[in-house]
Amino acid sequence: MSTDNAATFDCPECDVTAPSTSVPYDSLGYVVCPVCGYAATPEAAETPGVDRSPSAGD
């Protein structure tokens, strides 16, 4: 018995689920939602309110 589980993209902004083969990518290779245009960039993945500045001891 064979089971095929296709990879999917789940948009965190508009909750659309699409096959990963139909989702476009930007010039840097980050996924872009085909419905709302959400781009999964490192800036979008950061947690708001977290200070990422280097400490004085670094």
LINSUL-V382884 format. One record per residue. N is the residue number from 1. RES is the residue in three letters. D_CENTER is the distance of its C-alpha to the mean C-alpha in whole Angstrom. Layout:
[[N;RES;D_CENTER] [N;RES;D_CENTER]]
//
This chain:
[[1;MET;33] [2;SER;29] [3;THR;26] [4;ASP;23] [5;ASN;20] [6;ALA;17] [7;ALA;14] [8;THR;12] [9;PHE;8] [10;ASP;8] [11;CYS;7] [12;PRO;8] [13;GLU;10] [14;CYS;12] [15;ASP;12] [16;VAL;12] [17;THR;12] [18;ALA;13] [19;PRO;14] [20;SER;11] [21;THR;14] [22;SER;14] [23;VAL;11] [24;PRO;11] [25;TYR;10] [26;ASP;11] [27;SER;14] [28;LEU;13] [29;GLY;11] [30;TYR;7] [31;VAL;6] [32;VAL;7] [33;CYS;8] [34;PRO;12] [35;VAL;13] [36;CYS;13] [37;GLY;11] [38;TYR;8] [39;ALA;6] [40;ALA;3] [41;THR;6] [42;PRO;9] [43;GLU;10] [44;ALA;8] [45;ALA;8] [46;GLU;11] [47;THR;14] [48;PRO;16] [49;GLY;20] [50;VAL;19] [51;ASP;22] [52;ARG;20] [53;SER;24] [54;PRO;26] [55;SER;29] [56;ALA;32] [57;GLY;33] [58;ASP;30]]
//
